[in-house]
């Protein structure tokens, strides 16, 4: 894990997720929804993240979101 996160960015816990009753997974980045997983994708995700610690969970969430950032996103509350 240290080799992947040399700058300890995953400690910030900027990703989060929420699971709905019908097993859809809503993925958030700094509280803003960026992805919805459903069907096989959500099942696969939930199986991976089930036993992960917080840092591993952040890495899994980062990987599942892929390259959603293009450089023009702004976090809420920053100028």
N, C-alpha and C positions, 0 to 999 in steps of 0.2 A: 504494500500500500504506500509506503514512503517513496518508492520510486515513481509512482503515479502522481502523487500530490506533494511535490517538493516545496511548494509555497504555502501549504496548509490552507488552501482555499476551501476545501471541503468541510473544515471546522466551522465555517460561517453558517452552515445549514440554510442556504438560500432556496433550496427546493423543498416542497412539501407535496403531499398527495392526500386525496380523500376518496374513499370507496363508497359507491352508492349501493342501494339495495339490489339492483340488478347487475352488480359486479362491474359497473363502469368505473374506471379509475380516472379521476381528474387530477392532473399534475399542475402544480403552481410554482412559479418562480417569483420570489419576493412578494407572494400573495396574489399575483396576477396569473390567471389560468392560461397555460400555454399549450396544453395537450389533453386529449381525451382518448383513453384506451378502452376498447371493448372487445368482447369475444375472446378469441384465442390469445390475442395480444395481452389483454388484461389478466388472463389466467397465468400466462407465462411470467408476466411481471410480478404478480402476487406470490408466485412460487419462489421467485428469486429473492424478493425483498423480505420474505417471512422471517428468516433467521438472521438478517443482516444487522450489524450494529449501526449507529448513526452515520459514521463516516462511510461505511460501505453502502448504506442506503442512499447517501448523497451521490456517490459515484454511479450507482444503478440508475438513479433518476436523471443524472446528467447524460448518461449514455442513451437512455430511452428517448430523451427529448431531441437528441441529435444536434444538428446545427441550426437551431431556431433563431439564434442571434445573428444580426447582420451589422451591428455596430451603431445603430441609431436608437436603441432602447434606452430609456431612462428609468431609473428606479424611482418609485414614488417618494416624495419628500426631498429629493436632491435637485439642485439647480445647476 
